[in-house]
Amino acid sequence: MAPPTDKRETEERIQRIVNAFFFGLTIFSVAFTYFVLSARAQDHHPPRYAQLQELSTASG
């Protein structure tokens, strides 16, 4: 069996790897959520914007 210091170092190393993984997962989740919400927002805006453009060009 490994000495306690080696075991502790191994656990700390694994903990750093796990923390890095979850940090990356969090960043990915935030970016993906932002992408989905911005795509939904763009899906809703163009028709209204197109109608405004038609009205402004028809009256002007």
ZALO-100290 format. One line per 3 residues: their letters; for each residue x, y, z of N, C-alpha, C. Coordinates in Angstrom, 1 decimal, decimal comma. Last residue first. Layout:
<sites>
A = X Y Z X Y Z X Y Z  ...;
</sites>
This chain:
<sites>
GSA = -43,1 55,2 -47,5 -42,1 56,2 -47,9 -41,8 56,2 -49,3  -44,9 53,2 -47,1 -45,3 54,5 -46,8 -44,4 55,6 -47,3  -43,4 51,0 -47,9 -44,6 51,2 -48,5 -45,1 52,6 -48,3;
TSL = -41,2 51,0 -46,1 -40,9 51,2 -47,6 -42,2 51,5 -48,3  -42,5 50,6 -43,7 -41,7 51,8 -43,9 -41,4 52,0 -45,3  -43,7 48,1 -44,1 -44,6 49,3 -43,8 -43,8 50,6 -44,1;
EQL = -41,5 46,5 -44,5 -42,5 46,6 -45,5 -43,4 47,8 -45,3  -40,3 46,7 -42,0 -39,6 47,2 -43,2 -40,6 47,4 -44,3  -42,1 45,5 -40,4 -41,8 47,0 -40,2 -41,1 47,5 -41,4;
QAY = -42,0 42,9 -41,3 -43,2 43,7 -41,5 -43,0 45,2 -41,3  -39,4 42,3 -40,6 -39,7 42,3 -42,0 -41,0 43,1 -42,2  -39,7 42,3 -37,8 -38,8 43,3 -38,4 -39,1 43,4 -39,9;
RPP = -41,4 40,1 -37,6 -41,8 41,4 -37,1 -41,0 42,5 -37,8  -39,7 38,1 -38,6 -41,0 38,4 -39,2 -41,5 39,8 -38,8  -37,3 38,2 -36,8 -37,3 38,6 -38,2 -38,6 38,8 -38,9;
HHD = -37,8 37,4 -34,0 -37,7 38,8 -34,4 -37,8 39,0 -35,9  -37,9 34,6 -33,5 -39,1 35,4 -33,3 -39,0 36,8 -33,9  -35,3 33,7 -34,1 -36,5 33,1 -34,8 -37,7 33,9 -34,6;
QAR = -33,8 35,1 -32,2 -33,7 35,4 -33,7 -34,8 34,8 -34,5  -34,5 33,7 -29,9 -34,9 35,1 -30,0 -34,8 35,6 -31,5  -33,5 31,2 -30,5 -34,9 31,3 -30,3 -35,3 32,8 -30,5;
ASL = -30,8 31,9 -30,5 -31,4 31,3 -31,7 -32,9 31,5 -31,6  -30,4 32,7 -27,9 -30,3 33,7 -28,9 -30,8 33,2 -30,2  -30,9 30,2 -26,6 -31,8 31,3 -26,3 -31,6 32,4 -27,4;
VFY = -28,8 28,7 -27,6 -30,2 28,2 -27,8 -31,1 29,4 -27,6  -26,5 30,1 -26,7 -26,7 29,9 -28,1 -28,2 29,5 -28,4  -26,9 30,0 -23,9 -26,8 31,3 -24,6 -27,1 31,1 -26,1;
TFA = -26,6 27,2 -23,6 -27,8 27,9 -23,2 -27,9 29,2 -23,9  -23,9 26,9 -24,4 -25,0 26,2 -25,2 -26,3 26,9 -24,9  -22,6 28,4 -22,4 -22,5 28,8 -23,8 -23,6 28,2 -24,7;
VSF = -23,3 26,9 -20,1 -23,7 28,3 -20,2 -23,6 28,8 -21,7  -22,2 24,4 -20,8 -23,6 24,6 -20,5 -24,1 26,0 -20,7  -19,4 25,0 -20,9 -20,1 24,5 -22,1 -21,6 24,7 -22,0;
ITL = -19,0 25,7 -18,3 -18,8 26,7 -19,3 -19,5 26,3 -20,6  -19,5 23,3 -17,0 -20,3 24,5 -16,7 -20,2 25,5 -17,8  -17,5 21,7 -18,1 -19,0 21,3 -18,4 -19,9 22,5 -18,1;
GFF = -15,3 22,9 -17,0 -15,5 22,9 -18,5 -16,9 22,6 -18,9  -15,8 22,2 -14,4 -15,7 23,6 -14,8 -15,9 23,8 -16,3  -15,7 19,5 -14,4 -17,0 20,1 -14,2 -17,0 21,6 -14,5;
FAN = -13,0 19,1 -15,1 -14,0 18,6 -15,9 -15,3 19,3 -15,7  -11,7 20,4 -12,9 -11,5 20,9 -14,3 -12,6 20,4 -15,2  -12,5 18,6 -10,9 -12,9 20,0 -10,9 -12,8 20,7 -12,2;
VIR = -11,2 16,3 -11,7 -12,7 16,3 -11,7 -13,2 17,7 -11,7  -8,6 17,1 -11,5 -9,1 16,7 -12,8 -10,6 16,7 -12,8  -8,5 17,6 -8,7 -8,2 18,7 -9,7 -8,8 18,3 -11,1;
QIR = -8,9 15,0 -7,8 -9,9 16,1 -7,5 -9,7 17,3 -8,4  -6,6 13,7 -8,6 -7,9 13,3 -9,2 -9,0 14,4 -9,0  -4,8 15,1 -7,0 -4,7 15,2 -8,4 -6,0 14,8 -9,1;
EET = -5,7 14,4 -4,5 -5,7 15,8 -4,8 -5,6 16,0 -6,4  -5,2 11,6 -4,5 -6,6 12,1 -4,4 -6,7 13,6 -4,8  -2,4 11,7 -4,8 -3,2 11,1 -5,8 -4,7 11,6 -5,8;
ERK = -1,7 12,9 -2,4 -1,4 13,5 -3,6 -2,2 13,0 -4,8  -2,7 10,9 -0,6 -3,2 12,2 -0,6 -2,9 13,0 -1,9  -1,0 8,8 -1,3 -2,4 8,6 -1,5 -3,1 10,0 -1,5;
DTP = 1,5 9,9 -0,6 1,2 9,5 -2,0 -0,3 9,4 -2,3  1,1 10,1 2,2 1,3 11,3 1,4 1,1 11,0 -0,1  0,8 7,4 3,0 -0,4 8,3 3,1 -0,2 9,6 2,2;
PAM = 2,3 5,0 0,7 2,3 5,9 1,9 1,2 6,9 1,9  0,4 2,3 -0,7 1,2 3,5 -0,8 1,2 4,3 0,5  0,8 -1,2 0,0 0,0 0,0 0,0 0,9 1,2 0,0;
</sites>
